Amino acid sequence: MSLMVLTAIIVGFYFFNIPEIEQDNFRWTNKGLTQLGFKLPLFLIAGILFISIVASTYFDVLGQKQKAIMELMTPASITEKFLCGIFFTTVISIVSYLLIFYVVDKIFVQHINHVWEKQRLLNYHTQKIMQVSFSNIFDDITEEKEFKFLFVSPFLITSVFLLGSVYFNRFHYVKTAVSITAFFTLAIFLTAKIGIWLMNNKTPIHNRVVIGEKDFIFTSFFWVTTILTLIIWTIAYIRLKEKEV
């Protein structure tokens, strides 16, 4: 049912954002493809909502006494239940989302390219008139190197909401979302204060970020995200054992 609702939402967004022939304000990629601006925000927002809702509802029955009894009587160890939870909330949910989005995007892009096959527009990068060919969602993602974090951040998101489904008894999603907002607000505030304290009375030499520095930032983000995910999974496992006891 959730996959059907997800598909309907994605199809609805694509249907109401089909570009008109007269439209010419497209963004061009480095590969000479034209982008539909709504796709990447839709991909990110819908993806975050879908995988977080799935993770937040996985162990929610433990907060309901009648349903919790059936869950506790399941002939499986806590480790097996938890590993199944990780597999379902990460692998199954993420792969399902990517597959649905890819199929919907593929169908619509093929249709739009067929409609626009005789249209030519000015490519603002090359200043040449080029045939319009719309990019698919994975072309849009790989176009921006900054989106490397997309390959690890879903695991962190699902781990946090999986922990919320175990930790809270009611309103799992809302309480988890509020907790994340409070945590990141505090983290941003402390980071800003520490940055101001470290840079106080110092003169900047330059403000240019070189490629090596960017790679270091993304590598650091990858490892920090991976470590946080493992820590949160460990806490969720311990909390699951306590709750079953």
Secondary structure by P-SEA (a helix, b strand, c coil): caaaaaaaaaaaaaaaaccccccccccccccccccccaaaaaaaaaaaaaaaaaaaacccccccaaaaaaaaaccccaaaaaaaaaaaacaaaaaaaaaaaaaaaaaaaaaaaaaaccbbbbcccccccccbbbbcaaaaaaccccccccccaaaaaaaaaaaaaaccccaaaaaaaaaaaaaaaaaaaaaaaaaaaaacccccccccccaaaaaaaaaaaaaaaaaaaaaaaaaaaaaaaaaac
